[in-house]
């Protein structure tokens, strides 16, 4: 077990569990090899052709996506664009020996978090996945330690780390932990459609919870921030996708 230090605290790799991993690739042999790699390390993992990734993301929550770009790079890169338009789940690309640096650069520019090449090392793949989670956690901890700010949107202002919305007219509305996490997920990605699975993950819901339960959370949040919750203008439903916050969001920072 490897240990790290963050703000004086000792942190082990056991704290950075990957959650369910989605392995996407069009070559069944390559895909199954990667799936077996994660299973050998006691990870929950699913395999999928590239074309079915979005459907998989709607049906389950994933902590990591491994996208094999060795077979049809253009198709995989197009899917990467679609993933990034919907969610921020970490993505690792698997590249071939004969692929150029340009392919790797394109993947990183499109939003991939890392890549591994051939010959594929299962331990390296697992370590890179955990490293991404470590970097995300370090960034969150450093941000929470140094910055106190919030968001301003429509007539509302949310100051961190509190869970109270304030309107321009002085109205104060308290949010539950789930409502706060849901709202922050929207505020971090304004005008970007977010899937139900992504929103469930953002609110910390259990992995086996039915993804339609996020509809209940959205309805409760709408009742607090919308003028008319039955005809919402801020949190709009995106057909076959999930929801989108249709508002200009201003980030507020203070040291």
C-alpha positions as CSV (number, residue, x, y, z in Angstrom):
1,X,0.0,0.0,0.0
2,X,1.4,3.4,-1.0
3,X,0.9,6.4,1.3
4,X,0.9,10.2,0.4
5,X,0.7,13.3,2.5
6,X,-1.8,16.1,1.9
7,X,-1.9,19.0,4.3
8,X,0.0,17.0,6.9
9,X,-2.5,14.1,6.7
10,X,-1.5,10.6,5.6
11,X,-3.5,9.3,2.7
12,X,-3.3,5.8,1.2
13,X,-4.2,4.5,-2.2
14,X,-7.1,2.7,-0.6
15,X,-8.9,6.1,-0.3
16,X,-8.8,6.5,-4.1
17,X,-11.0,3.6,-5.2
18,X,-11.9,3.9,-8.8
19,X,-15.6,3.0,-8.5
20,X,-17.1,1.2,-11.5
21,X,-14.8,1.3,-14.6
22,X,-16.2,1.5,-18.1
23,X,-13.8,0.0,-20.8
24,X,-14.9,1.1,-24.3
25,X,-13.3,-0.3,-27.4
26,X,-14.4,-1.8,-30.8
27,X,-12.0,-4.8,-30.7
28,X,-13.5,-7.5,-28.4
29,X,-10.2,-9.1,-27.7
30,X,-8.5,-5.9,-26.7
31,X,-11.5,-4.8,-24.7
32,X,-11.7,-8.1,-22.8
33,X,-8.0,-8.0,-21.9
34,X,-8.4,-4.6,-20.3
35,X,-11.6,-5.7,-18.5
36,X,-9.7,-8.8,-17.1
37,X,-7.0,-6.4,-15.9
38,X,-9.4,-4.5,-13.7
39,X,-11.2,-7.6,-12.5
40,X,-7.8,-9.1,-11.5
41,X,-7.5,-6.0,-9.2
42,X,-11.0,-6.5,-7.7
43,X,-12.5,-3.5,-9.6
44,X,-16.1,-3.4,-10.7
45,X,-15.9,-3.1,-14.5
46,X,-18.0,-3.2,-17.6
47,X,-17.1,-3.5,-21.2
48,X,-18.8,-1.8,-24.1
49,X,-18.4,-1.0,-27.8
50,X,-17.5,2.7,-28.4
51,X,-20.9,3.4,-29.9
52,X,-22.7,2.3,-26.8
53,X,-20.8,4.5,-24.3
54,X,-23.5,7.2,-23.9
55,X,-26.2,4.5,-23.2
56,X,-23.9,3.0,-20.6
57,X,-23.4,6.3,-18.9
58,X,-27.2,6.8,-18.7
59,X,-27.7,3.4,-17.1
60,X,-25.0,3.3,-14.5
61,X,-22.5,5.4,-12.6
62,X,-18.8,5.2,-13.4
63,X,-15.7,6.5,-11.7
64,X,-13.4,6.0,-14.7
65,X,-13.6,5.5,-18.5
66,X,-10.9,3.7,-20.4
67,X,-11.3,4.5,-24.1
68,X,-9.3,2.3,-26.5
69,X,-8.4,4.4,-29.6
70,X,-6.3,1.7,-31.3
71,X,-8.9,0.5,-33.7
72,X,-10.9,3.4,-35.1
73,X,-9.3,6.6,-33.6
74,X,-11.8,9.0,-35.3
75,X,-14.8,7.2,-33.8
76,X,-13.2,7.1,-30.4
77,X,-12.3,10.8,-30.5
78,X,-15.8,11.7,-31.6
79,X,-17.1,9.7,-28.6
80,X,-14.6,11.5,-26.3
81,X,-16.1,14.9,-27.5
82,X,-19.6,13.6,-26.6
83,X,-18.5,12.4,-23.2
84,X,-16.9,15.7,-22.4
85,X,-20.1,17.6,-23.5
86,X,-22.0,15.6,-20.9
87,X,-19.8,14.9,-17.9
88,X,-16.5,15.2,-16.2
89,X,-15.7,11.5,-15.5
90,X,-12.0,10.9,-15.9
91,X,-11.0,9.3,-19.2
92,X,-7.8,7.4,-19.9
93,X,-6.9,6.6,-23.6
94,X,-5.3,3.4,-24.7
95,X,-3.1,4.1,-27.7
96,X,-1.2,1.7,-30.1
97,X,2.5,1.4,-30.8
98,X,2.1,2.9,-34.3
99,X,0.0,5.8,-33.4
100,X,1.6,9.2,-33.6
101,X,2.1,11.8,-30.9
102,X,-0.5,13.8,-32.8
103,X,-3.2,11.3,-31.9
104,X,-2.2,11.6,-28.2
105,X,-2.2,15.4,-28.3
106,X,-5.6,15.4,-30.0
107,X,-7.0,13.1,-27.3
108,X,-5.6,15.3,-24.5
109,X,-6.9,18.5,-26.2
110,X,-10.4,16.9,-26.4
111,X,-10.4,16.3,-22.7
112,X,-8.7,13.0,-22.0
113,X,-7.0,13.0,-18.6
114,X,-4.2,10.6,-19.4
115,X,-3.1,7.9,-21.8
116,X,-1.2,4.6,-21.8
117,X,0.5,2.9,-24.7
118,X,1.4,-0.5,-25.8
119,X,2.7,-2.9,-24.5
120,X,-0.2,-2.4,-22.0
121,X,0.9,-2.7,-18.4
122,X,-2.1,-3.6,-16.1
123,X,-0.4,-2.1,-13.0
124,X,0.4,1.1,-14.8
125,X,-3.2,1.5,-16.1
126,X,-4.6,1.0,-12.6
127,X,-2.0,3.4,-11.1
128,X,-2.8,6.1,-13.6
129,X,-6.5,5.8,-12.8
130,X,-5.8,6.3,-9.1
131,X,-3.4,9.1,-9.8
132,X,-6.1,11.0,-11.6
133,X,-8.4,10.7,-8.6
134,X,-5.5,11.8,-6.3
135,X,-4.9,14.9,-8.4
136,X,-8.6,15.7,-8.3
137,X,-8.8,15.3,-4.5
138,X,-5.6,17.4,-4.0
139,X,-7.1,20.2,-6.2
140,X,-10.4,20.1,-4.2
141,X,-8.5,20.2,-0.9
142,X,-6.3,23.0,-1.9
143,X,-9.2,25.0,-3.3
144,X,-11.2,24.5,-0.1
145,X,-8.3,25.5,2.0
146,X,-7.3,28.7,0.1
147,X,-10.4,30.0,-1.5
148,X,-13.8,31.0,-0.2
149,X,-16.2,32.2,-2.8
150,X,-19.3,31.1,-4.5
151,X,-21.6,31.6,-7.5
152,X,-24.0,34.3,-8.8
153,X,-26.7,33.3,-11.3
154,X,-30.1,34.8,-12.3
155,X,-31.3,36.5,-9.0
156,X,-29.4,34.1,-6.7
157,X,-26.1,34.1,-5.0
158,X,-24.6,31.0,-3.3
159,X,-21.6,31.6,-1.0
160,X,-19.3,28.7,-0.2
161,X,-18.9,26.8,2.0
162,X,-22.4,27.5,3.2
163,X,-25.6,26.0,1.9
164,X,-27.8,29.1,1.9
165,X,-29.1,30.8,-1.3
166,X,-29.6,34.5,-1.1
167,X,-31.7,36.5,-3.6
168,X,-31.3,40.1,-4.6
169,X,-34.4,40.9,-2.6
170,X,-32.9,39.5,0.6
171,X,-34.7,36.1,0.5
172,X,-32.7,33.3,2.1
173,X,-33.3,29.6,1.3
174,X,-31.5,26.7,3.0
175,X,-30.4,23.8,0.9
176,X,-30.0,20.2,2.0
177,X,-26.7,18.5,1.3
178,X,-28.0,16.7,-1.8
179,X,-29.7,19.9,-3.1
180,X,-26.4,21.8,-2.6
181,X,-24.3,19.2,-4.3
182,X,-26.8,19.1,-7.2
183,X,-26.9,22.9,-7.6
184,X,-23.1,23.1,-7.5
185,X,-22.9,20.4,-10.3
186,X,-25.1,22.6,-12.4
187,X,-23.2,25.8,-11.6
188,X,-19.9,24.2,-12.5
189,X,-21.2,23.3,-15.9
190,X,-23.7,26.0,-17.0
191,X,-25.5,25.5,-20.3
192,X,-24.0,22.0,-20.6
193,X,-26.4,19.0,-20.6
194,X,-25.7,16.7,-17.7
195,X,-26.9,13.1,-17.6
196,X,-28.9,11.7,-14.7
197,X,-26.1,9.3,-13.9
198,X,-23.6,12.1,-13.7
199,X,-25.9,14.1,-11.4
200,X,-26.4,11.1,-9.2
201,X,-22.6,10.7,-8.9
202,X,-22.2,14.4,-8.2
203,X,-24.7,14.2,-5.3
204,X,-23.0,11.2,-3.8
205,X,-25.9,8.9,-4.2
206,X,-25.3,5.1,-3.8
207,X,-24.3,3.4,-7.0
208,X,-27.3,1.1,-7.0
209,X,-29.9,3.8,-6.7
210,X,-32.3,4.2,-9.6
211,X,-31.2,7.1,-11.8
212,X,-34.7,8.5,-12.1
213,X,-34.5,9.4,-8.4
214,X,-32.5,12.4,-9.5
215,X,-35.7,13.7,-11.0
216,X,-37.1,14.1,-7.5
217,X,-34.0,16.0,-6.4
218,X,-34.3,18.3,-9.4
219,X,-38.0,18.9,-8.7
220,X,-37.2,19.9,-5.1
221,X,-34.4,22.3,-6.3
222,X,-36.7,23.8,-8.9
223,X,-39.3,24.5,-6.2
224,X,-36.7,26.6,-4.4
225,X,-35.1,28.6,-7.2
226,X,-37.7,28.8,-10.0
227,X,-40.5,31.3,-10.2
228,X,-42.7,28.5,-11.5
229,X,-41.4,25.0,-10.9
230,X,-44.0,23.5,-13.3
231,X,-42.6,25.7,-16.1
232,X,-38.9,26.0,-15.3
233,X,-36.7,28.6,-16.9
234,X,-33.4,27.8,-15.1
235,X,-33.1,24.0,-14.9
236,X,-34.4,22.7,-18.2
237,X,-35.0,19.1,-19.1
238,X,-32.9,17.8,-21.9
239,X,-34.7,15.0,-23.7
240,X,-32.9,11.6,-23.7
241,X,-30.0,13.2,-21.7
242,X,-30.9,14.7,-18.4
243,X,-30.9,18.4,-17.4
244,X,-29.1,21.7,-18.2
245,X,-28.8,24.9,-16.2
246,X,-29.8,27.7,-18.6
247,X,-28.2,30.7,-16.9
248,X,-25.1,32.8,-17.0
249,X,-23.0,31.9,-13.9
250,X,-20.5,34.2,-12.3
251,X,-17.8,32.7,-10.1
252,X,-17.0,34.6,-6.9
253,X,-13.5,34.2,-5.4
254,X,-12.1,35.6,-2.2
255,X,-8.8,34.8,-0.5
